Amino acid sequence: MIEPGLAVLILFTGFAVSCLSGLLGIGGGIVMAPALLYLPSAFGLASLDMRQVAGLTITQGLFACLSGGWRHDRYRCVNRRLVISMGSAITAAALAGSVISRWVANEVLMVVFAGLAAIAALMMWLPKSEEHEVEDPNACRFNIPLAISIATVIGFLGGLVGQGGSFILIPLMLHVLRLPTRVVIGSNLAIVFLASLAGFVGKAATGQVPLLPTVLLVLAAVPGAQIGSVLSHRANPRWLRTTLAVVIALAAAGMIADVVGRGQ
């Protein structure tokens, strides 16, 4: 059983974070994990342990990305070649990284990953030329080998340190692959869904996903991501990029603070 207050908190948090996922095209783990770790105790509720938080976080990301990605695809904002090429690469690389992480010092990898996050945050503030609405996202051209290389590196590092890396993929797709903002947001949700699926299956198969909280989270994540996706489609691309820049900067600051804290 789960106490009513904690159930309400999980529902509200899952809905709010999934709205953010659909709006900005991120998995939501950078917000969901700290929220589930610290909010219950702040409201005088029973705390969740890290294993439960990890299972719930990947569940939120999986179903928010599935729901939001489907909605963005309905709005014709998903490049399927991009999803297939980057999604398959990041999934395989993340799996390899998660296995190899057993023999690598996590502190060193966190420093590298935090540095990449800081670079990504700076990249989001770079000016981008004005965009026109894209009628066919699959007509957008990009360098496929470069896209696969980016996904492989980010997926491998993410697997090593237990991070999805979607908030780093977005600025790289915007400024390196030079894709339109709406296509990047929609496609990234589909890519992160593929990357999250393997992790979810692994955690569920080993009993790391608590059943009742997971059901509550799915009930909140699916409509939340739908609402966020609708708002994303109506928002100005420049506003979306600015909001993304703020969220990514906060994520980078959190990772750097974590690295500094571990070093003390």
C-alpha positions in Angstrom: 0.0 0.0 0.0 1.0 3.6 -0.4 -0.1 6.5 1.8 -2.7 8.9 0.2 -0.4 11.9 0.5 2.4 10.2 -1.3 0.1 9.0 -4.0 -1.2 12.5 -4.7 2.4 13.8 -4.8 3.4 11.2 -7.3 0.4 12.0 -9.5 1.0 15.8 -9.4 4.8 15.5 -9.9 4.4 13.0 -12.8 1.9 15.2 -14.5 3.9 18.4 -14.1 7.2 16.9 -15.2 5.6 15.1 -18.2 4.0 18.5 -19.3 7.6 19.8 -19.3 8.7 16.7 -21.3 6.1 17.2 -24.0 6.7 21.0 -24.1 10.5 20.9 -24.4 11.3 17.4 -25.7 13.3 16.2 -22.7 12.8 13.0 -20.9 12.2 14.8 -17.6 14.6 12.7 -15.4 16.7 15.8 -14.5 13.6 17.2 -12.7 11.8 14.0 -11.8 14.6 12.3 -9.8 15.3 15.2 -7.4 11.6 15.9 -7.0 10.9 12.3 -5.9 14.0 12.3 -3.7 13.3 15.5 -1.7 9.6 16.5 -2.0 8.2 13.6 0.1 10.2 14.4 3.2 9.6 18.1 2.6 5.8 17.4 3.0 6.3 15.0 5.9 5.7 11.9 3.9 7.5 8.6 3.7 10.7 8.9 1.7 11.4 6.8 -1.4 14.8 5.1 -1.7 17.1 5.6 -4.6 16.2 2.3 -6.2 12.5 3.2 -6.2 13.3 6.7 -7.5 15.4 5.4 -10.4 12.6 2.9 -11.4 9.9 5.6 -11.3 12.1 8.2 -13.1 12.7 5.9 -16.0 9.0 5.0 -16.1 8.0 8.6 -16.3 10.5 9.2 -19.1 9.4 6.2 -21.0 5.7 6.9 -21.0 6.0 10.7 -21.3 8.2 10.3 -24.3 5.9 7.7 -25.8 2.8 9.9 -25.3 4.6 13.2 -26.3 6.4 11.7 -29.2 3.1 10.3 -30.6 1.5 13.8 -30.4 4.5 15.5 -32.0 4.4 13.0 -34.8 0.7 13.8 -35.3 1.9 17.4 -35.7 4.5 16.3 -38.3 7.4 17.2 -36.1 9.3 13.9 -36.0 12.1 13.0 -38.4 12.0 9.2 -38.6 15.4 8.8 -40.2 16.8 10.8 -37.3 15.0 8.7 -34.7 16.1 5.4 -36.3 19.7 6.4 -36.7 20.3 8.2 -33.4 17.8 6.0 -31.4 19.4 2.7 -32.3 22.9 4.2 -31.7 22.1 5.7 -28.3 20.4 2.6 -27.1 23.2 0.3 -27.9 25.8 2.7 -26.6 24.0 3.3 -23.3 23.7 -0.4 -22.8 27.5 -0.8 -23.4 28.3 2.1 -21.1 26.1 0.8 -18.3 28.0 -2.5 -18.4 31.5 -1.0 -18.6 30.7 1.5 -15.8 31.4 -1.3 -13.3 35.2 -1.0 -14.0 35.4 2.8 -14.4 35.8 5.5 -11.7 32.4 7.2 -11.6 33.8 10.5 -10.3 36.0 11.0 -13.4 33.1 10.3 -15.7 30.8 12.6 -13.8 33.4 15.4 -14.4 33.4 14.7 -18.1 29.7 14.5 -18.3 29.2 17.7 -16.3 31.6 19.4 -18.7 29.6 18.3 -21.7 26.4 19.5 -19.9 28.1 22.9 -19.4 29.0 23.1 -23.0 25.5 22.2 -24.0 24.1 24.9 -21.8 26.4 27.5 -23.5 25.4 26.2 -26.9 21.7 26.8 -26.2 22.4 30.5 -25.9 24.0 30.7 -29.4 21.9 32.6 -31.9 20.0 30.6 -34.4 18.7 31.9 -37.7 14.9 32.4 -38.0 13.0 29.3 -38.9 10.1 28.6 -41.1 7.5 26.0 -40.2 8.4 22.6 -41.7 5.7 20.9 -43.7 7.5 17.5 -44.0 10.0 16.8 -41.2 11.4 13.8 -43.1 12.5 16.2 -45.8 15.0 17.8 -43.4 18.5 16.9 -44.4 21.3 16.1 -41.9 24.6 14.3 -41.7 23.7 10.7 -40.7 27.2 9.5 -39.8 27.6 12.6 -37.6 24.2 12.1 -36.0 25.1 8.4 -35.2 28.5 9.5 -33.8 26.8 12.1 -31.5 24.3 9.6 -30.2 27.0 7.0 -29.7 29.2 9.3 -27.6 26.4 10.7 -25.5 24.7 7.4 -25.1 27.9 5.7 -23.9 28.8 8.5 -21.4 25.2 8.5 -20.2 25.2 4.8 -19.7 28.5 5.1 -17.7 27.1 7.7 -15.3 23.4 6.8 -15.2 22.1 9.8 -17.2 19.9 9.8 -20.2 21.7 12.8 -21.9 18.6 14.0 -23.8 19.2 17.6 -22.6 22.7 17.4 -24.3 21.4 15.9 -27.5 19.0 18.8 -28.1 21.6 21.6 -28.5 23.8 19.3 -30.6 20.9 18.6 -32.9 20.0 22.3 -33.1 23.5 23.7 -33.7 25.6 20.8 -35.1 23.0 19.0 -37.2 21.2 22.3 -37.8 17.7 21.0 -37.6 14.6 23.1 -36.9 13.5 23.5 -33.2 10.2 21.7 -33.5 11.7 18.8 -35.3 14.4 18.5 -32.7 11.9 18.5 -29.8 9.6 15.9 -31.4 12.4 13.7 -32.6 14.3 13.8 -29.3 11.2 12.5 -27.5 11.1 9.5 -29.8 14.9 9.0 -29.4 14.7 9.1 -25.6 11.8 6.7 -25.7 14.0 4.1 -27.4 16.9 4.8 -25.0 14.5 4.5 -22.0 12.8 1.3 -23.1 15.9 -1.0 -22.6 16.5 0.5 -19.1 12.8 0.1 -18.1 12.7 -3.5 -19.2 15.9 -4.2 -17.2 14.6 -2.5 -14.1 11.1 -4.0 -14.3 12.5 -7.5 -14.9 14.7 -7.2 -11.7 11.9 -5.9 -9.5 13.1 -2.3 -9.3 9.9 -0.7 -10.5 7.3 -0.5 -7.6 3.9 -1.5 -9.1 1.3 0.9 -7.5 3.5 4.1 -7.8 4.2 3.1 -11.4 0.5 2.8 -12.3 -0.1 6.3 -10.7 2.8 7.7 -12.6 1.7 6.3 -15.9 -1.8 7.7 -15.4 -0.3 11.2 -14.8 2.5 11.0 -17.4 0.4 10.2 -20.5 -2.1 13.2 -20.3 0.7 15.5 -19.0 2.9 14.8 -22.0 -0.1 15.3 -24.3 -0.9 18.7 -22.9 2.8 19.8 -23.0 3.0 18.7 -26.6 0.0 20.7 -27.6 1.4 23.8 -25.8 4.8 23.2 -27.6 3.1 23.2 -31.0 1.5 26.5 -30.2 4.6 28.2 -28.7 7.1 30.3 -30.7 10.3 28.4 -31.5 12.4 31.2 -30.1 10.5 31.0 -26.7 11.0 27.2 -26.7 14.7 27.6 -27.3 15.0 30.1 -24.5 13.1 27.9 -22.1 15.2 25.0 -23.1 18.4 27.0 -22.5 17.3 27.8 -18.9 16.4 24.2 -18.1 19.6 22.9 -19.6 21.6 25.5 -17.7 20.0 24.5 -14.4 20.7 20.8 -15.2 24.3 21.6 -16.0 24.6 23.6 -12.8 23.1 20.7 -10.8 25.6 18.2 -12.3 28.6 20.5 -11.6 27.4 21.1 -8.0 27.1 17.3 -7.6 30.7 16.9 -8.9 32.0 19.6 -6.6 30.1 18.0 -3.6 31.6 14.6 -4.3 35.1 16.1 -4.4 34.8 17.7 -1.0 
